[in-house]
Amino acid sequence: MSRDARWKSLLELLVERGRLEVEEAAAELGVSAATIRRDFDQLAEQQMLVRTRGGAVVHGVSYELPLRYKTARRASEKQRIAKAVADLVAPGEAVGLTGGTTTTEVARALAVRGDLATGSPALTVVTNALNIAGELAVRPQFKIVVTGGVARPQSYELIGPLADGVLGQITIDVAVLGVVGFDVAHGAAANDEAEAAVNRLLCERAARVVVAADSSKLGRRAFARICPAASVDTLVTDTAAEPETVRRFEEAGIRVVTA
């Protein structure tokens, strides 16, 4: 197993469990305890975990894995959600995509839709996510508009006033939000306030707003609010969402689609 693959597995286990012991991690990954200790030390130097005696724990509530380490978490749920979101988009529309693993899957689902294979353009995609722009730029039938801004390494998103300058000049049909948390009372939220500010402006420029979030994000709060729940038209989530949670969103006037 390569170091990158090992680190990815360690971080996924750590986020899932909150705490990992060296011997436990070594047994799960089939490597030596010395290798795990070295991995934990190097990840701690990058502030991706907190080293403890005999193991490691995640950071506090603001803890955030870089995007490259989150892609495998709840992958099947995110792919189903992405297809359902992509089905909500009509040919010829202008679509805004924020950064994140689920919205990246939405971009991929749009890219393989047969009815979007041709057109001039078949779809206009506005995004502040460099990885999404990179994946879709090779699709000549898509018009790709990238906001300006400063790249945020954790999410590959462009943030700051340069992004505001572009978004202030356009309108879009639908904004698709990837979120850290979505709660009826507290709205859609991200970990970073600058990221949330760009995502909020994207919502304000859209005729309708779709939140794409797996069930683990529902009822969860995060540091920086993107928009209130009242600004969201549709929530697309997975079938593991609690019926009571779904009911609360529907009572708030949000259409809920489960995939």
C-alpha positions as CSV (number, residue, x, y, z in Angstrom):
1,M,0.0,0.0,0.0
2,S,1.4,3.4,-1.0
3,R,1.8,6.1,1.6
4,D,-0.9,8.3,0.0
5,A,-3.4,5.3,0.0
6,R,-2.4,4.6,3.6
7,W,-2.9,8.1,4.7
8,K,-6.3,8.3,3.0
9,S,-7.4,5.1,4.8
10,L,-6.1,6.4,8.2
11,L,-7.9,9.7,7.9
12,E,-11.2,8.1,6.8
13,L,-11.0,5.7,9.8
14,L,-10.2,8.6,12.1
15,V,-13.1,10.7,10.9
16,E,-15.4,7.8,11.2
17,R,-14.3,6.8,14.7
18,G,-12.9,9.9,16.2
19,R,-9.9,8.1,17.7
20,L,-7.5,5.5,16.5
21,E,-4.9,3.5,18.4
22,V,-1.6,2.6,16.7
23,E,-2.0,-1.2,17.1
24,E,-5.6,-1.0,15.9
25,A,-4.7,0.9,12.8
26,A,-1.7,-1.3,12.0
27,A,-3.9,-4.4,12.2
28,E,-6.6,-2.9,9.9
29,L,-4.1,-1.7,7.3
30,G,-1.8,-4.7,7.5
31,V,1.4,-2.7,8.2
32,S,3.7,-2.4,11.1
33,A,3.1,-0.3,14.2
34,A,6.2,1.7,13.4
35,T,4.8,2.7,10.0
36,I,1.6,3.9,11.6
37,R,3.5,5.9,14.3
38,R,5.5,7.5,11.5
39,D,2.3,8.2,9.5
40,F,0.5,9.7,12.6
41,D,3.5,11.9,13.3
42,Q,3.7,13.2,9.7
43,L,-0.1,13.8,9.6
44,A,0.1,15.7,12.9
45,E,2.8,17.9,11.5
46,Q,0.3,18.9,8.7
47,Q,-2.4,19.6,11.3
48,M,-4.6,16.8,9.9
49,L,-4.9,15.0,13.3
50,V,-3.9,15.4,16.9
51,R,-1.3,13.0,18.2
52,T,-2.0,11.2,21.5
53,R,-0.2,8.7,23.6
54,G,-0.6,5.5,21.6
55,G,-2.7,6.9,18.8
56,A,-4.4,9.9,17.4
57,V,-7.7,11.8,17.5
58,V,-9.4,14.2,15.1
59,H,-9.4,18.0,15.6
60,G,-12.5,19.7,17.1
61,V,-15.7,20.8,15.4
62,S,-13.9,22.8,12.8
63,Y,-11.9,19.8,11.6
64,E,-11.8,19.4,7.9
65,L,-10.1,16.9,5.7
66,P,-8.7,18.1,2.4
67,L,-10.9,17.1,-0.5
68,R,-8.5,14.5,-1.9
69,Y,-8.9,12.5,1.4
70,K,-12.7,12.7,1.4
71,T,-13.6,11.2,-2.0
72,A,-14.1,7.6,-0.8
73,R,-16.4,8.4,2.1
74,R,-20.1,7.5,1.4
75,A,-19.1,7.2,-2.3
76,S,-22.1,5.2,-3.4
77,E,-24.6,7.5,-1.6
78,K,-22.9,10.6,-3.2
79,Q,-23.1,9.0,-6.7
80,R,-26.8,8.3,-6.3
81,I,-27.4,11.8,-5.0
82,A,-25.4,13.3,-7.9
83,K,-27.4,11.5,-10.5
84,A,-30.7,12.7,-8.9
85,V,-29.4,16.2,-8.8
86,A,-28.2,16.0,-12.5
87,D,-31.7,14.9,-13.5
88,L,-33.1,18.2,-12.1
89,V,-31.1,20.2,-14.6
90,A,-32.6,20.9,-18.0
91,P,-30.6,21.2,-21.2
92,G,-29.4,24.8,-21.9
93,E,-29.6,25.9,-18.3
94,A,-26.9,27.8,-16.4
95,V,-25.8,25.7,-13.4
96,G,-23.7,26.9,-10.5
97,L,-21.6,24.3,-8.7
98,T,-19.8,24.9,-5.4
99,G,-16.8,22.8,-4.4
100,G,-17.0,19.5,-2.6
101,T,-17.1,15.7,-3.1
102,T,-20.8,15.5,-3.8
103,T,-20.9,18.4,-6.2
104,T,-17.9,16.9,-8.0
105,E,-20.0,13.8,-8.5
106,V,-22.8,16.0,-9.8
107,A,-20.4,17.4,-12.4
108,R,-19.5,13.9,-13.5
109,A,-23.2,12.9,-13.7
110,L,-23.9,15.9,-15.9
111,A,-20.9,15.0,-18.1
112,V,-22.3,11.5,-19.0
113,R,-25.9,12.6,-19.6
114,G,-26.7,11.6,-23.2
115,D,-29.0,14.5,-23.8
116,L,-26.2,16.9,-22.9
117,A,-23.8,15.4,-25.4
118,T,-24.4,18.2,-28.0
119,G,-25.6,21.7,-28.0
120,S,-24.2,25.3,-28.2
121,P,-23.9,25.1,-25.3
122,A,-25.7,22.1,-23.9
123,L,-25.1,23.5,-20.5
124,T,-23.4,26.5,-18.9
125,V,-21.5,25.6,-15.7
126,V,-20.4,28.3,-13.3
127,T,-18.1,27.1,-10.6
128,N,-15.5,28.4,-8.1
129,A,-14.1,24.8,-7.8
130,L,-10.9,24.2,-9.8
131,N,-11.2,20.5,-9.9
132,I,-14.8,20.7,-11.3
133,A,-13.7,23.2,-13.9
134,G,-10.8,20.9,-14.9
135,E,-13.0,17.9,-15.3
136,L,-15.6,19.6,-17.4
137,A,-13.3,21.8,-19.5
138,V,-12.6,18.9,-21.8
139,R,-16.4,18.7,-22.7
140,P,-16.7,21.1,-25.7
141,Q,-20.5,21.1,-25.4
142,F,-20.3,22.7,-21.9
143,K,-19.5,26.4,-21.5
144,I,-17.4,26.6,-18.3
145,V,-17.2,29.9,-16.4
146,V,-14.7,30.0,-13.5
147,T,-14.9,32.7,-10.9
148,G,-11.7,34.5,-9.9
149,G,-10.3,34.3,-6.4
150,V,-7.6,32.7,-4.3
151,A,-7.5,28.9,-4.2
152,R,-8.4,27.3,-0.9
153,P,-6.2,24.1,-0.7
154,Q,-8.7,22.0,1.4
155,S,-11.6,22.2,-1.1
156,Y,-9.9,23.5,-4.4
157,E,-12.4,26.4,-4.2
158,L,-11.7,30.0,-5.2
159,I,-12.6,32.5,-2.6
160,G,-12.4,36.2,-1.9
161,P,-13.4,39.5,-3.6
162,L,-12.2,38.4,-7.0
163,A,-14.8,35.7,-7.1
164,D,-17.4,38.2,-6.0
165,G,-16.6,40.4,-9.0
166,V,-17.6,37.7,-11.5
167,L,-20.6,36.4,-9.6
168,G,-22.0,39.9,-9.3
169,Q,-22.3,40.1,-13.1
170,I,-24.2,36.9,-13.9
171,T,-27.5,35.1,-13.2
172,I,-27.9,31.3,-13.2
173,D,-30.9,29.0,-13.3
174,V,-29.9,26.6,-10.5
175,A,-27.2,26.7,-7.8
176,V,-26.1,23.3,-6.5
177,L,-24.6,23.5,-3.0
178,G,-22.3,21.0,-1.3
179,V,-22.5,21.6,2.4
180,V,-20.9,20.5,5.7
181,G,-24.2,20.8,7.5
182,F,-27.9,21.5,6.7
183,D,-30.4,22.2,9.4
184,V,-33.9,23.6,9.3
185,A,-33.2,26.2,12.0
186,H,-29.6,27.1,11.1
187,G,-29.6,26.6,7.3
188,A,-26.9,25.4,5.0
189,A,-23.3,25.8,6.3
190,A,-19.6,25.3,5.6
191,N,-16.5,25.2,7.8
192,D,-14.9,28.3,6.2
193,E,-16.4,31.7,6.3
194,A,-14.8,32.9,3.0
195,E,-16.0,29.7,1.2
196,A,-19.5,30.3,2.6
197,A,-19.5,33.9,1.4
198,V,-18.8,32.9,-2.2
199,N,-21.4,30.1,-2.0
200,R,-23.9,32.5,-0.6
201,L,-23.5,34.9,-3.5
202,L,-23.9,31.9,-5.9
203,C,-27.3,31.2,-4.3
204,E,-28.3,34.8,-4.6
205,R,-27.7,34.8,-8.3
206,A,-29.8,31.6,-8.8
207,A,-33.5,31.2,-9.7
208,R,-33.5,28.0,-7.6
209,V,-31.2,26.4,-5.0
210,V,-30.5,22.7,-4.6
211,V,-28.6,21.3,-1.6
212,A,-26.9,18.0,-2.4
213,A,-26.1,16.4,1.0
214,D,-25.9,12.8,2.2
215,S,-27.9,12.0,5.3
216,S,-24.9,12.4,7.7
217,K,-25.0,16.2,7.0
218,L,-28.6,16.7,7.9
219,G,-29.5,18.3,11.2
220,R,-25.8,19.2,11.5
221,R,-24.4,22.7,12.2
222,A,-21.2,24.2,11.0
223,F,-19.3,27.4,11.6
224,A,-20.2,29.5,8.7
225,R,-23.7,29.8,7.3
226,I,-24.2,29.9,3.6
227,C,-27.9,30.6,3.5
228,P,-31.1,30.0,5.6
229,A,-33.2,27.0,4.9
230,A,-35.9,29.2,3.5
231,S,-33.6,30.0,0.5
232,V,-33.4,26.3,-0.5
233,D,-35.9,24.9,-2.9
234,T,-34.8,21.3,-3.1
235,L,-32.8,18.9,-0.9
236,V,-31.4,15.8,-2.5
237,T,-30.2,13.2,0.0
238,D,-29.9,9.4,0.4
239,T,-32.5,6.9,1.7
240,A,-30.8,6.7,5.1
241,A,-32.2,10.1,6.0
242,E,-34.4,9.8,9.1
243,P,-38.1,10.2,8.3
244,E,-38.5,12.8,11.1
245,T,-35.7,14.8,9.6
246,V,-37.2,14.7,6.1
247,R,-40.6,15.7,7.6
248,R,-39.1,18.8,9.2
249,F,-37.5,19.9,5.9
250,E,-40.8,19.3,4.0
251,E,-42.7,21.3,6.6
252,A,-40.2,24.2,6.0
253,G,-41.3,24.2,2.4
254,I,-38.3,22.3,1.0
255,R,-38.9,19.6,-1.6
256,V,-36.9,16.5,-0.5
257,V,-35.7,14.0,-3.0
258,T,-34.1,10.7,-1.7
259,A,-31.8,8.6,-3.9
